[in-house]
Amino acid sequence: MADQIEIQDARLGSYQQYVQKTIKERGFGDETVSQKFMLLLEEAGQFAQTARREANLKARADRMPSDSLADEAADVLTVLLDICNQLGIDLETAFVQKEQKNQTRSWE
């Protein structure tokens, strides 16, 4: 099993490396980017369903995920990091660079 992430080591890059190790152990290492995007959409849907449940909005009870909202958010992040790994994107660096661009923009 992949090493546990140290709690004090909370950098996104560390999580991305952790996902890279664990994805293969969990049997998802051979999936294509297209397959992983489908999984990302599935996980995002479960996240939305759980948010609806927690907001007491009407939804089909037989299709509601049983995990918490935080669990579903973590699933979305895991799949996103996996896709970034496969595409060679360092998401932490990309986030910082994008925010630097955003800081120069006007927001109305």
Secondary structure, DSSP 8 states (H G I E B T S, - for coil): ------TT---HHHHHHHHHHHHHHTT-TT--HHHHHHHHHHHHHHHHHHHHHHTT----GGG---S-HHHHHHHHHHHHHHHHHHHT--HHHHHHHHHHHHTTS---
